[in-house]
Amino acid sequence: MVRKATLLVSILALCSATDPAFAVAQDAQASDTGLPQYEGPAQSGPQSIPEIANLLNSNGDLKPDGASLSGPGQPAIQSVDGSAEPAGQRTENGGHSDYCDRSLGTWFYCADPQPDPQQLQANKAGGAAAQSQDEKDLAAAKLFRDNMEKARQIAVWNPSEQNLRRYYAYQQATMDKSGTFADAIRRIVWSDPSLDYTLQRPVGEQAKTDWLNTRMTDRDLFFRGAHDQIGIYYIYRGDCAPCRSASPIIAAFGRRYGVTVQAISTDGKPNPEFPDFKVDHGQLAAMNLNNPVTPSYVIYQSPTLNRDGSEADVSVTVTDGKKLKLRPCLNSTGCVTYLGAGVLTQDELADRLFVTLATETGKDF
């Protein structure tokens, strides 16, 4: 309260010093009301309007001791959106002139500069021109689609010759558009190899044959190079008819690629193709295989870890010096992966094993 009184006296004293008429009016008012005039010593408070304004906050109340809106060494002013602005710079009204950039205090207002209407119109016209062609194409396509759907419904409801001809005209126009689109696409693909997916996965007869032969060679070389890192658990049942067909196939697969195949019987019955079969005594449950479909196949992979526990890079060199990296197994006890079920041919087994262990998702599809 004392600070407010002192501040009011300072404002009156400053106004009296800068405007004689204001001082005379104040003296007259004091005489009329019988109030004594202030004749005390000079105040030590603010001596200018900006200094006084700096002692007020945005509500016109006195700020806490030591706080001010601006001035050297003072913290930045917090703008409306929460961002900090340099002290003394007035930006709340959007002004950027030298006058508006000064520290004018809370009670001073600086009007926003008005934008040039012609410039605004030019900017708007430029944006519309940049989108006009796309908007026209979208509007035309929508109109064509809507009209075609209307013609179809009318032709279905009232299949007169005129209605059918009208709808068929739309059909022909659609086919013409589709043909033009497909032709334009192939011309662009021919001219830009980066857009030609057939370079990664050929579809032409000769190119496809060469690609498949190379892939099969890479697959065989990979299995022979990584055979000591992988194996297959073959799960069967003695009274399972498909198992009797699958057993000789998976046995031949193991011999062809040098991959170890361990047969596991779910019912304890032997298998003539695998005299060293094992009976399930909880092994399948440990692999999270409860009541598995028979026949089924599970990949076993040895851990790919160095002695210090870091990942070991296991790669196999295939055709043209390419290297295929074996999928990492960071489990110290090995990794198991369900491969599939049912009667599978040797090529199907080899392809699934190769894709799972030697290729990245999306790179060999």
N, C-alpha and C positions, 0 to 999 in steps of 0.2 A: 504493500500500500504506500509505503514511504517512497519507494522507487517510482511508482506511478506519479505521485505528487511532484517529486523532483523533476521528472521528465516533463510534466505539464508546464511547470514554471520555466524550464529551459526552452520549451517551444514558444511560450509567450514572450520570453526575453529575446529570443532570436527574431521573432516576427516584429517586435518593437524596434529592434536595432536596424532591420532592413527596410521597414516601412514606417515613416513618421506618422502617417495618417492613422495607422493601426495603433500606434502608441498614444496618440491624442484620444482616439476612441476609447481605449482602455482606461485612460485617466478619467475621462468623463463618466464612464460607466461606474468606476470605483467611487467617484464623488457622489453620483446620484444614489448609489445603493448604500453609501456610508461605509463601504469596505475599505480598510486601510490599504494603501499602496505598498508594494514590496520594495523595501529600501535596503535589504540585507546585502551581504557580500556577494561578489560574482560567483555564479554556480560553476562547479567543476565538471558538469555533465557534458553531453554532446553539444557541439558548437555549430553544427550545420544540419540541414534537413536530411541528407543521406545518412549521417551518423545517427540521428534520432531514429530514422526508419529501420536502421540495422538492429535496434534494440527491440523491435516488435516482431512477433511471428505473424503467420498468415491470417490469424483471427484478430489481429490488432492488439493482442495481449503482450505484456512484457515477456521476453524470452528469458530463460535461466541465465544466471551469471556466467559470463565468459562466452555465450553463444551469439552468433550474428549471422545474418543472411549472406554476407559477402565480405570481402576484404582480404588483404594479403594474409596468407598463412591459415585461412579458414578452410574447413572441409567443403567438398563439392556439394552443390544443391541437388537434392533428389527430385527428379522430374516426376510428372504424373504417372508415367508408365514404369517408374521404379528405377530408371537408369540414372546414373550419376552424371551431372553436368558441371563444368568448371564454375567455381564461385565467381560471381559478378557478371555472368553471361545470362541474359534474359532470353529464354527460348520458349517459355510457356505459351506465348501468343503467336509463335511462328515467325516473328520478325527477324530479319537478318541484316538490317541496315545498321550503320554506325550508331544511330540514335537509340535504336532498340537494344543494341548489344551492351549498352552501358548499364551499370547497376543503378536502377532508378528507385528501388525500394518497393515495398508492398503496395503502397497506395497510388502508384503511378501506372498508367495503362498505356500500352503500345499496340496499336491496331495492326492486324495481320495485313500483309501486302496482298492485294487482289490479283489473281492470275490474269494473264492476257487472254481474253475470250477467243481471239483469233488463233493463238497458239494451242489452246485446248481443242478447238475445232480441227486444227491441222493434225494434232496427235490422234484424235478419234478417227479421223478419216484414214490416216496411215494404218492404224490397227485393223480397221474394217477392210481395207484393201488387201492386207496380208492374209486375211482369212476368207476373203470373198469367194475364191475359187473352190476351196474345200467345202464351204457352206453350200455353194451352188450344187456341187457334185452330190453331197449328202441329201440335199433336198430333192434333187432329180431322182436319185436312187430310191428314196422313200416313196415318192409319188408313183414311180413305176411299180414298186412292190405292192403298194396299196391298191392301185388300179388293177393289177394282175389278179390279186386276191378277190377283188370285187367281181371281176370277169369270170373267175372260176366258180364262185358261189352262184352267180346268176346262171352260168351254163349248166351247173349241176341241178339247180332248181328248175330251170326251164331250158332244156337242151334243144332249142330251136337251131336251125342252121346258122342264123345270124349270130346268135350267142356263142355257138361252138366255134365259128370262124374267128370271132373276136378273141376268144380265149386262146385259140391255137396260134393266132398272130403274136400274142404275148409270149407263148412258148417258143416260137421260132426266134423272136428277138432275144430271149434269154439264152438260147443255145448259141446264137451269134456272139453275144457278149462273152459267154464262157469260152468259146473257141478263140476269140481275140485275146482274152486274158491268158489262156494257156500258151498260145503262140508267142505272146510278148514275154512271158516268163522264161520259156526255153531259150529264146534269143539272148536274154540278159544272162542266163546261166552259162550259155556257150561262151559269151564274151568275158566272163569273170570267173576264173577257176575257184575263187574263194567261196562262191555260192554253190558249187557243184558237189553235192553230197555223194554222188556216185564215185568220186575219186577216193572216198573212204570206204564205201561199201558198193562195189560195182554191181550193175544189174544187166549189163550186156553179156551175151552168152560166153564169148571168149574171155573177157575180163573177169567175169564171175568165176569161171572154171579155174583160172590162174590164181585168183584170190583164195578160193577154197582149198586148192592144193597147197598153197603156201601156209595157210592157217593150219591144215592138218599136219604138215611137217613140223611147224612150230609146236603144236600140241604134243606130238610124239616126243620131240626133243625135250620139251619141258618135263614130261613125266619121267623120262629116263634120267634127267638131271636132278630131279627132286624126289625120286622114288624112296630114298631113305628118310625123307622128312614127312611122308604122308602114308596113310593106310586107309582101308575101308572095313568097317564092321558090317557084315552081312547078317541080317536078322531074319530067321525063317522059323517055320513050324513044320513038324513032321507030317501032319495030315493036311497040309496046304497044297492044293493042286497047282496054283501059279508058282509056288516055290520050286516045284519039280522042274518047271520050265526055266526059271530064273537061275537056278543053281549052276548048271553047266555054263551059262553065259557069263556070270560074274567070275567063275573060276577061270575061264579062258581070258577074260579081261585082265586078271591079275598076272597071268603068265605072259600075255602080250606086252604089257607095259612095265612089268617088273614091280608092280604095286602089291604090297602085302594085303591079303584079304583074310580076315578072321571071322568065321561063321559062329553065330550065337543062336542056340536053339531055345525057343521060349517054352517048349514042352518036354525037353530032355531027349527027344528022339534024334538018332544019328542022321547024317547026310552023306551019301556015297561020294559026293564030290569033295567033301571036306572031312576026311577021317580025323582031323585034329580039332573038331568042333568043340565049343565050350557051351556048357549049360548055364542058362541065366540064373544066377543066385543073388540078384540085386544089382548087377552091373547096369542093366537098362534103367532102373529107377535112379541110379546115380547120375545117369545122363539125361534125366528128366523125360525118359521114355516109358510111360506107363501104358500097358496094353497096346503096343505098337502094331500098326498094320503090317502084315507079312505078305510078300517079302518087302523089306525096306533096307535102306542103305544109309550109313552114317560115316562121314569123313572123320578120321583121326589125324591130327597134325601135331608134330613135336614142337615144343617151344622154340622160338627164334630169339634167344637171349644170350648175351655174352656172359662171361663169368661174373662181371660186376653188376649184372642185372639190366644193362642197357640193351636196346633193341639191336639185333644182328641183321645185317642186310644179306638175305639169301636170294641170289639171282641166278638165272640159267641163260646161257647164250644160245640163241636159236639162229634162224636163217638171216643172212646178210649182216651178221654181227649184232643183231638186236639182242637186248637183254630183257628178260621177263622176270619181274620180281615176285617171289613167293609171298602170298599174303602173310603179314606178321601174326605171330601167336605169342602174346605177352603173358600167358598163364604158365606158371612154372610147372604145372602138372600136365600141360598139353591142352589142346582145344578140340572140341567135337562140334560138327556141323551136320545137321540133317540134310541129306542129299535128295531124297525122294523115296517113292514106293512103287510097287507094281513090277511087271516084267519090262525091263529096259534092255535095249540092244547095247552092244559094246560101244558103238558110236555115240549113243545117247548118254551112256555112263561117262565116256571120255569127255564129251562136250560139257556136261554139267560140272564135272570135276575141274576142267580147265577154266571155265568161266568163273567158278567160285574162287579158285586159288590164284589165278594168274592175270585176271583182267579187272579193270576199273569199271564201275557202274556207268553204263552209257557209252563206253568206248568200243564195245564189241557186240553191237545189237543191230 
